[in-house]
Amino acid sequence: MKIINKKTINQVGGVKITQLDIFSPDIAAKALPGQFIMLMVSENGERIPLTLVNTDKEKGIVSLIFQEAGFTTKSLGKLNPGDCLYSLVGPLGHPTEIKKFGKVILVGGGVGIAEILPIARALKQAGNQITTILGSRSKDLLILETELKSASDEIYIMTDDGSYGKKGFTTDMLKVLLAKDKYDLVYAVGPIPMMKRIVSVSKEFNVKTLVSLNALMVDATGMCGCCRVTVFDKVKFSCVDGPDFDGFGVDWEELEKRNKVYTVQEKHICNLFPKS
């Protein structure tokens, strides 16, 4: 669990996105697209889930990309090559279904872009035609454009401020594409409000839509029940039943409310440990 390499992908204002390459041969050997790991920076720290962005089975290395937002991710960002994590568990969750669907649209927003990279590569290798839509607040916060270009047949960039690509949201481009042509699958990863809007658009065109849910997790083995979500009126657990779910069945209002449960506590922790 030693950190082999560290790279700052983006740093704009108070936003910093970091990549860590970690030596973990057992996880690298088994990990599949869509799965995640659970890590602890220190013995007394919290567990946090992060998606496996890349795996090198020969070298035994897994790559993680994260935004240094809360206390734990900021602590993780302070580690350097040669340092070791206290705990790393995985791969967890069901891998994304990889087969030949036909024409697929992948939508990534913010740091969620990192999560669609291994899926784009796998779906492309399975013979699908890949159209990718990436969304970020500005050009400076966009990540992995070059890597996703090589895994896509078409790629569209949307920025909130119009500093790069087209001004607007991922849903704007999705609506244009679905109105113009027939697609077999939409797969979306990003902030909950973005995924909720994506599902609303794809529903208009009756296109199967999968979403990777970032529900709150504590245990990640199905024991704590913290990550439960309602899908087609049935209770599911993101860690063991997901993280991929049919977006048409997700109770988005419930998910949004549950993910805000610890907002006050998170602010309190950030005030106790201010950014250095």
C-alpha positions as a Markdown table, in Angstrom:
| # | Residue | x | y | z |
|---|---|---|---|---|
| 1 | Met | 0.0 | 0.0 | 0.0 |
| 2 | Lys | 2.9 | 2.3 | -0.7 |
| 3 | Ile | 2.5 | 5.4 | -2.8 |
| 4 | Ile | 4.6 | 5.1 | -5.9 |
| 5 | Asn | 3.8 | 8.3 | -7.6 |
| 6 | Lys | 1.9 | 11.5 | -7.0 |
| 7 | Lys | 0.6 | 14.1 | -9.5 |
| 8 | Thr | -1.4 | 17.2 | -9.2 |
| 9 | Ile | -3.8 | 17.1 | -12.1 |
| 10 | Asn | -5.4 | 20.5 | -11.6 |
| 11 | Gln | -5.1 | 23.3 | -9.0 |
| 12 | Val | -7.3 | 26.3 | -9.5 |
| 13 | Gly | -8.1 | 28.7 | -6.6 |
| 14 | Gly | -9.2 | 26.5 | -3.7 |
| 15 | Val | -9.8 | 23.4 | -5.9 |
| 16 | Lys | -7.0 | 20.8 | -6.1 |
| 17 | Ile | -7.3 | 17.4 | -8.0 |
| 18 | Thr | -4.7 | 14.8 | -7.3 |
| 19 | Gln | -3.7 | 11.4 | -8.6 |
| 20 | Leu | -2.0 | 8.8 | -6.5 |
| 21 | Asp | -0.4 | 5.6 | -7.9 |
| 22 | Ile | -0.3 | 2.9 | -5.2 |
| 23 | Phe | 1.4 | -0.4 | -5.1 |
| 24 | Ser | -1.3 | -3.0 | -4.4 |
| 25 | Pro | -0.7 | -6.1 | -6.6 |
| 26 | Asp | -3.7 | -8.1 | -5.1 |
| 27 | Ile | -6.2 | -5.4 | -6.0 |
| 28 | Ala | -4.6 | -4.6 | -9.3 |
| 29 | Ala | -4.8 | -8.3 | -10.3 |
| 30 | Lys | -8.6 | -8.5 | -9.7 |
| 31 | Ala | -10.0 | -5.0 | -10.3 |
| 32 | Leu | -12.5 | -4.5 | -13.1 |
| 33 | Pro | -14.0 | -1.2 | -14.6 |
| 34 | Gly | -16.6 | 0.4 | -12.3 |
| 35 | Gln | -15.2 | -1.1 | -9.1 |
| 36 | Phe | -13.8 | 1.0 | -6.2 |
| 37 | Ile | -11.6 | 0.7 | -3.1 |
| 38 | Met | -12.1 | 1.8 | 0.5 |
| 39 | Leu | -9.1 | 3.4 | 2.1 |
| 40 | Met | -7.9 | 4.8 | 5.5 |
| 41 | Val | -5.1 | 7.4 | 5.6 |
| 42 | Ser | -4.4 | 6.7 | 9.2 |
| 43 | Glu | -5.4 | 4.4 | 12.0 |
| 44 | Asn | -7.8 | 6.9 | 13.5 |
| 45 | Gly | -9.1 | 8.2 | 10.2 |
| 46 | Glu | -12.4 | 7.6 | 8.4 |
| 47 | Arg | -12.9 | 5.2 | 5.6 |
| 48 | Ile | -13.5 | 6.8 | 2.2 |
| 49 | Pro | -14.5 | 5.1 | -1.2 |
| 50 | Leu | -12.6 | 6.0 | -4.3 |
| 51 | Thr | -13.0 | 4.6 | -7.8 |
| 52 | Leu | -10.2 | 2.7 | -9.4 |
| 53 | Val | -9.2 | 4.9 | -12.4 |
| 54 | Asn | -6.5 | 2.7 | -13.8 |
| 55 | Thr | -4.8 | -0.6 | -12.9 |
| 56 | Asp | -1.4 | -2.0 | -14.1 |
| 57 | Lys | -1.6 | -5.7 | -13.4 |
| 58 | Glu | 2.1 | -6.3 | -14.4 |
| 59 | Lys | 3.4 | -3.7 | -12.0 |
| 60 | Gly | 0.8 | -4.2 | -9.4 |
| 61 | Ile | -0.2 | -0.6 | -9.3 |
| 62 | Val | -3.7 | 1.0 | -9.0 |
| 63 | Ser | -4.4 | 4.7 | -9.7 |
| 64 | Leu | -6.8 | 6.9 | -7.8 |
| 65 | Ile | -8.0 | 10.5 | -8.6 |
| 66 | Phe | -9.7 | 12.6 | -6.0 |
| 67 | Gln | -10.5 | 16.2 | -5.2 |
| 68 | Glu | -9.0 | 17.5 | -2.0 |
| 69 | Ala | -12.3 | 18.8 | -0.5 |
| 70 | Gly | -12.8 | 17.5 | 3.0 |
| 71 | Phe | -10.5 | 16.7 | 6.0 |
| 72 | Thr | -9.7 | 13.1 | 4.9 |
| 73 | Thr | -9.0 | 13.9 | 1.2 |
| 74 | Lys | -6.8 | 16.8 | 2.2 |
| 75 | Ser | -5.0 | 14.5 | 4.6 |
| 76 | Leu | -4.6 | 12.0 | 1.7 |
| 77 | Gly | -3.3 | 14.8 | -0.5 |
| 78 | Lys | -0.5 | 15.5 | 2.0 |
| 79 | Leu | 1.0 | 12.1 | 1.5 |
| 80 | Asn | 4.0 | 11.7 | -0.8 |
| 81 | Pro | 5.8 | 8.9 | -2.8 |
| 82 | Gly | 7.2 | 6.5 | -0.3 |
| 83 | Asp | 4.4 | 7.0 | 2.3 |
| 84 | Cys | 2.0 | 4.2 | 3.0 |
| 85 | Leu | -1.7 | 4.1 | 3.6 |
| 86 | Tyr | -3.0 | 2.6 | 6.8 |
| 87 | Ser | -5.6 | 0.5 | 5.0 |
| 88 | Leu | -6.7 | -0.3 | 1.4 |
| 89 | Val | -9.5 | -2.7 | 0.7 |
| 90 | Gly | -10.8 | -3.8 | -2.6 |
| 91 | Pro | -11.9 | -4.2 | -5.3 |
| 92 | Leu | -15.4 | -3.6 | -4.0 |
| 93 | Gly | -18.8 | -3.4 | -5.7 |
| 94 | His | -20.1 | -5.0 | -8.9 |
| 95 | Pro | -18.1 | -4.2 | -12.0 |
| 96 | Thr | -19.8 | -2.3 | -14.8 |
| 97 | Glu | -21.5 | -4.5 | -17.4 |
| 98 | Ile | -19.2 | -4.6 | -20.4 |
| 99 | Lys | -20.6 | -6.0 | -23.6 |
| 100 | Lys | -21.5 | -4.8 | -27.1 |
| 101 | Phe | -24.5 | -2.5 | -26.6 |
| 102 | Gly | -24.0 | -0.6 | -29.9 |
| 103 | Lys | -23.9 | 3.2 | -29.6 |
| 104 | Val | -23.1 | 4.4 | -26.2 |
| 105 | Ile | -23.0 | 7.9 | -24.7 |
| 106 | Leu | -20.8 | 8.4 | -21.6 |
| 107 | Val | -21.3 | 11.5 | -19.5 |
| 108 | Gly | -18.8 | 12.6 | -16.9 |
| 109 | Gly | -19.0 | 15.7 | -14.7 |
| 110 | Gly | -16.3 | 17.1 | -12.5 |
| 111 | Val | -14.2 | 14.5 | -10.8 |
| 112 | Gly | -16.7 | 11.9 | -12.0 |
| 113 | Ile | -14.8 | 12.1 | -15.3 |
| 114 | Ala | -12.1 | 9.9 | -13.8 |
| 115 | Glu | -14.7 | 7.2 | -13.2 |
| 116 | Ile | -15.7 | 6.9 | -16.8 |
| 117 | Leu | -12.2 | 6.5 | -18.2 |
| 118 | Pro | -11.8 | 2.7 | -17.5 |
| 119 | Ile | -15.4 | 2.1 | -18.6 |
| 120 | Ala | -14.8 | 4.0 | -21.9 |
| 121 | Arg | -11.7 | 1.9 | -22.6 |
| 122 | Ala | -13.5 | -1.4 | -21.8 |
| 123 | Leu | -16.7 | -0.6 | -23.8 |
| 124 | Lys | -14.6 | 0.5 | -26.7 |
| 125 | Gln | -12.6 | -2.7 | -26.6 |
| 126 | Ala | -15.9 | -4.6 | -26.6 |
| 127 | Gly | -16.8 | -3.1 | -29.9 |
| 128 | Asn | -19.1 | -0.2 | -29.0 |
| 129 | Gln | -19.2 | 3.2 | -30.6 |
| 130 | Ile | -18.4 | 5.6 | -27.8 |
| 131 | Thr | -19.6 | 9.2 | -27.6 |
| 132 | Thr | -18.3 | 11.1 | -24.6 |
| 133 | Ile | -19.6 | 14.2 | -23.0 |
| 134 | Leu | -17.4 | 15.9 | -20.4 |
| 135 | Gly | -18.6 | 18.8 | -18.2 |
| 136 | Ser | -16.7 | 21.1 | -15.8 |
| 137 | Arg | -17.2 | 24.5 | -14.3 |
| 138 | Ser | -14.3 | 25.9 | -16.4 |
| 139 | Lys | -11.4 | 24.8 | -18.7 |
| 140 | Asp | -8.9 | 24.8 | -15.8 |
| 141 | Leu | -10.9 | 22.2 | -13.9 |
| 142 | Leu | -11.3 | 19.7 | -16.8 |
| 143 | Ile | -9.5 | 16.4 | -16.4 |
| 144 | Leu | -8.4 | 13.5 | -18.6 |
| 145 | Glu | -9.5 | 15.0 | -21.9 |
| 146 | Thr | -6.6 | 13.5 | -23.8 |
| 147 | Glu | -7.1 | 10.0 | -22.3 |
| 148 | Leu | -10.8 | 10.0 | -23.1 |
| 149 | Lys | -10.3 | 11.3 | -26.6 |
| 150 | Ser | -8.2 | 8.2 | -27.3 |
| 151 | Ala | -11.0 | 5.9 | -26.0 |
| 152 | Ser | -13.9 | 7.7 | -27.8 |
| 153 | Asp | -15.2 | 8.0 | -31.3 |
| 154 | Glu | -16.6 | 11.5 | -30.5 |
| 155 | Ile | -16.1 | 13.8 | -27.6 |
| 156 | Tyr | -17.9 | 17.0 | -26.5 |
| 157 | Ile | -16.7 | 19.4 | -23.9 |
| 158 | Met | -19.2 | 21.6 | -21.9 |
| 159 | Thr | -18.1 | 24.3 | -19.5 |
| 160 | Asp | -20.4 | 26.3 | -17.3 |
| 161 | Asp | -18.6 | 29.6 | -18.1 |
| 162 | Gly | -17.9 | 28.9 | -21.8 |
| 163 | Ser | -14.1 | 29.0 | -21.3 |
| 164 | Tyr | -13.6 | 25.8 | -23.3 |
| 165 | Gly | -15.7 | 23.7 | -25.7 |
| 166 | Lys | -19.3 | 24.9 | -25.6 |
| 167 | Lys | -21.0 | 26.9 | -22.9 |
| 168 | Gly | -23.7 | 25.0 | -21.1 |
| 169 | Phe | -24.3 | 21.7 | -19.3 |
| 170 | Thr | -23.8 | 18.1 | -20.2 |
| 171 | Thr | -27.6 | 17.7 | -20.4 |
| 172 | Asp | -27.7 | 20.3 | -23.2 |
| 173 | Met | -25.4 | 18.2 | -25.4 |
| 174 | Leu | -27.1 | 15.0 | -24.4 |
| 175 | Lys | -30.5 | 16.3 | -25.5 |
| 176 | Val | -29.0 | 17.4 | -28.9 |
| 177 | Leu | -27.4 | 14.0 | -29.5 |
| 178 | Leu | -30.5 | 12.0 | -28.5 |
| 179 | Ala | -32.7 | 14.1 | -30.7 |
| 180 | Lys | -30.4 | 13.6 | -33.7 |
| 181 | Asp | -29.7 | 9.9 | -33.5 |
| 182 | Lys | -30.6 | 6.6 | -31.9 |
| 183 | Tyr | -28.4 | 5.4 | -29.0 |
| 184 | Asp | -28.5 | 2.1 | -27.1 |
| 185 | Leu | -27.1 | 3.2 | -23.7 |
| 186 | Val | -26.3 | 6.3 | -21.6 |
| 187 | Tyr | -23.9 | 5.9 | -18.7 |
| 188 | Ala | -23.4 | 8.9 | -16.3 |
| 189 | Val | -21.1 | 9.6 | -13.4 |
| 190 | Gly | -20.8 | 12.9 | -11.6 |
| 191 | Pro | -22.6 | 15.1 | -9.0 |
| 192 | Ile | -26.0 | 13.8 | -8.0 |
| 193 | Pro | -27.9 | 16.8 | -9.4 |
| 194 | Met | -26.1 | 16.2 | -12.8 |
| 195 | Met | -27.0 | 12.5 | -12.9 |
| 196 | Lys | -30.6 | 13.3 | -11.9 |
| 197 | Arg | -30.9 | 15.7 | -14.9 |
| 198 | Ile | -29.2 | 13.3 | -17.2 |
| 199 | Val | -31.8 | 10.6 | -16.4 |
| 200 | Ser | -34.6 | 13.1 | -16.9 |
| 201 | Val | -33.3 | 13.9 | -20.4 |
| 202 | Ser | -32.7 | 10.3 | -21.4 |
| 203 | Lys | -36.1 | 9.2 | -20.1 |
| 204 | Glu | -37.7 | 11.5 | -22.7 |
| 205 | Phe | -36.0 | 9.4 | -25.4 |
| 206 | Asn | -36.5 | 6.1 | -23.6 |
| 207 | Val | -32.7 | 5.2 | -23.7 |
| 208 | Lys | -31.4 | 2.8 | -21.0 |
| 209 | Thr | -29.4 | 4.9 | -18.5 |
| 210 | Leu | -27.0 | 3.6 | -15.9 |
| 211 | Val | -25.6 | 5.8 | -13.2 |
| 212 | Ser | -22.8 | 5.2 | -10.7 |
| 213 | Leu | -24.1 | 6.4 | -7.3 |
| 214 | Asn | -21.8 | 8.1 | -4.8 |
| 215 | Ala | -24.0 | 7.4 | -1.8 |
| 216 | Leu | -22.5 | 7.9 | 1.7 |
| 217 | Met | -20.4 | 4.9 | 2.8 |
| 218 | Val | -18.9 | 3.9 | 6.1 |
| 219 | Asp | -18.3 | 0.1 | 6.0 |
| 220 | Ala | -18.6 | -0.7 | 2.2 |
| 221 | Thr | -19.3 | -4.4 | 2.8 |
| 222 | Gly | -23.0 | -4.2 | 3.4 |
| 223 | Met | -22.9 | -4.2 | 7.2 |
| 224 | Cys | -23.6 | -0.6 | 8.1 |
| 225 | Gly | -26.5 | 0.2 | 5.7 |
| 226 | Cys | -25.3 | 3.8 | 5.4 |
| 227 | Cys | -25.2 | 3.7 | 1.6 |
| 228 | Arg | -28.8 | 2.4 | 1.1 |
| 229 | Val | -30.7 | 3.8 | -1.9 |
| 230 | Thr | -34.1 | 3.1 | -3.2 |
| 231 | Val | -34.3 | 1.7 | -6.7 |
| 232 | Phe | -37.7 | 0.8 | -8.2 |
| 233 | Asp | -39.1 | 1.0 | -4.7 |
| 234 | Lys | -36.7 | -1.6 | -3.3 |
| 235 | Val | -33.9 | -0.9 | -0.8 |
| 236 | Lys | -30.4 | -1.5 | -2.3 |
| 237 | Phe | -26.9 | -0.9 | -0.9 |
| 238 | Ser | -24.5 | 1.0 | -3.2 |
| 239 | Cys | -21.5 | -0.9 | -1.9 |
| 240 | Val | -22.6 | -4.5 | -2.6 |
| 241 | Asp | -25.5 | -4.1 | -5.0 |
| 242 | Gly | -23.9 | -1.2 | -7.0 |
| 243 | Pro | -22.4 | 1.2 | -7.5 |
| 244 | Asp | -24.1 | 1.0 | -10.9 |
| 245 | Phe | -27.9 | 1.2 | -11.0 |
| 246 | Asp | -30.7 | 1.8 | -13.5 |
| 247 | Gly | -31.1 | 5.6 | -13.4 |
| 248 | Phe | -34.9 | 5.4 | -14.2 |
| 249 | Gly | -35.5 | 3.6 | -10.9 |
| 250 | Val | -33.5 | 5.7 | -8.5 |
| 251 | Asp | -35.3 | 7.8 | -5.9 |
| 252 | Trp | -33.2 | 10.9 | -6.5 |
| 253 | Glu | -34.9 | 13.1 | -3.8 |
| 254 | Glu | -34.2 | 10.5 | -1.1 |
| 255 | Leu | -30.5 | 10.1 | -2.3 |
| 256 | Glu | -30.0 | 13.9 | -2.2 |
| 257 | Lys | -31.4 | 14.2 | 1.3 |
| 258 | Arg | -29.4 | 11.3 | 2.6 |
| 259 | Asn | -26.1 | 12.7 | 1.2 |
| 260 | Lys | -26.7 | 15.9 | 3.1 |
| 261 | Val | -27.1 | 14.2 | 6.5 |
| 262 | Tyr | -23.6 | 15.0 | 7.7 |
| 263 | Thr | -23.3 | 18.5 | 6.2 |
| 264 | Val | -23.1 | 20.2 | 9.6 |
| 265 | Gln | -20.6 | 17.8 | 11.0 |
| 266 | Glu | -18.4 | 18.1 | 7.8 |
| 267 | Lys | -18.3 | 21.9 | 8.2 |
| 268 | His | -17.4 | 21.5 | 11.9 |
| 269 | Ile | -14.5 | 19.2 | 11.0 |
| 270 | Cys | -13.2 | 21.6 | 8.3 |
| 271 | Asn | -13.3 | 24.5 | 10.9 |
| 272 | Leu | -11.3 | 22.4 | 13.4 |
| 273 | Phe | -8.7 | 21.5 | 10.8 |
| 274 | Pro | -8.5 | 24.6 | 8.5 |
| 275 | Lys | -6.7 | 24.4 | 5.2 |
| 276 | Ser | -3.0 | 25.0 | 5.6 |
